[in-house]
């Protein structure tokens, strides 16, 4: 597939999944986010070595999985939580440590950002929760096309768990490029898919 056709295919899929997300009601999002949270904690409880967790925070207008409801349960288990702060000038994502009781305000693209920020060392991270629009069972994902997560994930060590969260089942086969970093797992309301 040439690069023009590849981009066209990705754009079509983005439009499809944005429309599917838009069709979800507030109660659908709440219910499915709770189901996804339950499967995530079952997985997390089986990973005794995991300690440093990086999560995206949901853009409300895009009907993303509500990861804000995960935070207290992660802290209760004694883990350290991080999130990303977009730097649009450098086209990269800085890592922030979240502290219990953090208050948030809307940042770039409507992403929640903690009011008190503390830049942290991303090298400690051993698990990342990743936003996506579409995924397949080979671990390919389609995001919003800005490239922040691909760049961020490429810097992490090979052993880091890369978990996509989705309201929808997989596509049969997504277009991918050599620089794309594959997911290791995906969690939907139906359960966990282990990619590797």
C-alpha positions in Angstrom: 0.0 0.0 0.0 1.6 3.3 -1.0 1.7 6.2 1.5 -1.2 8.1 -0.1 -3.5 5.2 0.0 -2.4 4.3 3.5 -3.2 7.8 4.8 -6.6 7.7 3.0 -7.4 4.4 4.6 -6.4 5.7 8.1 -8.5 8.8 7.6 -11.5 6.8 6.6 -11.1 4.6 9.8 -10.7 7.7 11.9 -14.0 9.2 10.6 -15.8 5.9 11.1 -14.7 5.5 14.8 -15.2 9.2 15.6 -18.8 8.8 14.4 -19.3 5.6 16.4 -18.0 7.3 19.5 -20.3 10.3 18.9 -23.3 7.9 18.9 -22.5 6.8 22.5 -24.7 8.3 25.2 -23.2 9.5 28.5 -24.6 6.5 30.3 -23.1 4.1 27.6 -19.7 5.7 28.2 -20.0 5.5 32.0 -21.2 1.9 32.0 -18.5 0.7 29.5 -15.7 2.6 31.2 -16.7 0.8 34.5 -16.5 -2.6 32.7 -13.2 -1.7 31.2 -11.9 -0.5 34.6 -12.9 -3.9 36.2 -11.0 -5.9 33.5 -8.0 -3.6 33.9 -7.8 -4.1 37.7 -8.1 -7.8 37.3 -5.1 -7.6 34.9 -3.2 -5.2 37.2 -3.8 -7.4 40.2 -2.1 -10.3 38.4 1.0 -8.1 37.7 2.8 -7.9 41.1 5.9 -6.2 39.6 4.0 -3.4 38.0 4.3 -0.1 39.9 4.6 2.9 37.6 1.5 3.5 35.4 1.1 6.1 32.7 -2.4 6.9 31.7 -4.1 9.2 29.2 -6.8 11.4 30.6 -10.1 11.5 28.7 -11.1 14.3 26.2 -14.8 14.6 27.1 -16.0 16.0 23.8 -14.4 13.0 22.0 -16.2 10.4 24.2 -13.0 8.6 25.3 -12.9 5.9 27.9 -13.1 7.6 31.3 -9.8 6.8 32.9 -10.4 9.4 35.6 -12.5 6.7 37.4 -9.4 4.5 37.4 -7.2 6.8 39.5 -8.3 6.1 43.0 -8.1 2.4 42.6 -4.6 2.6 41.2 -3.5 4.8 44.1 -5.2 2.4 46.6 -3.0 -0.4 45.2 0.1 1.7 46.0 1.1 2.5 42.4 2.6 5.7 41.0 0.5 7.4 38.3 1.8 9.5 35.4 0.1 11.3 32.5 1.2 13.2 29.4 1.5 16.9 28.8 1.6 17.8 25.1 4.3 20.1 23.9 3.1 21.2 20.5 6.2 23.2 19.7 8.5 20.2 20.1 5.8 17.7 18.9 6.4 15.6 22.0 4.7 14.5 25.2 6.3 15.3 28.6 5.6 13.0 31.5 3.9 14.4 34.6 3.4 12.6 37.9 -0.1 12.8 39.3 -0.6 13.2 43.0 -3.6 12.0 44.9 -6.3 14.7 45.0 -5.1 16.3 41.8 -7.4 19.0 40.4 -7.6 19.2 36.6 -8.2 21.9 34.0 -8.7 21.6 30.3 -5.4 21.8 28.4 -4.5 21.5 24.7 -7.2 19.7 22.6 -9.4 19.6 25.8 -7.1 17.1 27.5 -7.4 17.3 31.4 -4.1 18.6 32.9 -3.3 18.7 36.6 -3.3 22.3 38.0 -0.1 21.5 39.8 2.4 19.9 37.4 5.5 17.9 38.3 7.7 16.8 35.4 8.7 13.1 36.0 11.2 10.6 34.7 9.5 8.5 32.0 12.1 5.8 32.3 10.4 4.3 35.4 7.1 3.6 33.6 6.3 -0.1 33.2 2.7 0.1 32.0 0.9 2.6 29.7 -2.8 3.0 29.1 -3.2 4.3 25.5 -6.1 6.1 23.8 -7.1 4.8 20.3 -9.8 5.0 17.8 -9.4 1.6 16.2 -7.3 -1.6 16.8 -6.7 -5.0 15.4 -5.6 -8.3 16.9 -2.0 -7.9 15.7 -1.6 -4.9 18.1 -1.9 -2.2 15.5 -3.8 1.0 16.5 -5.1 4.1 14.9 -5.1 7.2 17.0 -5.8 10.8 16.1 -2.8 11.1 13.7 -0.8 13.6 15.7 2.0 11.1 16.5 2.5 12.0 20.1 2.0 8.5 21.4 4.1 6.8 18.7 7.0 9.0 19.6 6.5 8.5 23.4 6.1 4.7 23.1 9.2 4.3 20.9 11.3 5.7 23.8 10.1 3.2 26.3 11.7 -0.2 26.9 10.5 -3.3 25.1 9.1 -4.8 28.3 6.6 -2.0 29.0 3.0 -3.2 28.9 1.2 -1.1 26.2 -2.6 -1.4 26.8 -5.1 0.2 24.5 -8.6 0.9 25.8 -11.6 0.7 23.4 -15.4 0.7 23.4 -15.3 -1.4 20.2 -14.2 -4.8 18.9 -11.1 -5.1 16.6 -10.9 -4.5 12.9 -9.7 -7.5 11.0 -6.5 -5.8 9.8 -5.4 -2.1 10.1 -2.9 -0.4 7.9 0.4 0.1 9.7 3.8 1.7 9.1 7.3 0.5 10.2 7.6 3.2 12.9 4.2 2.2 14.5 4.6 0.7 18.0 2.3 -2.2 18.6 0.1 -2.7 21.6 0.7 -5.6 23.9 -3.0 -5.8 25.1 -6.4 -4.2 24.5 -9.2 -4.0 27.0 -12.8 -3.6 26.0 -16.0 -4.0 28.0 -15.9 -7.7 26.9 -12.5 -8.3 28.5 -8.7 -8.4 27.8 -7.1 -9.3 24.5 -3.5 -10.4 24.9 -1.6 -9.5 21.7 1.7 -11.1 22.6 
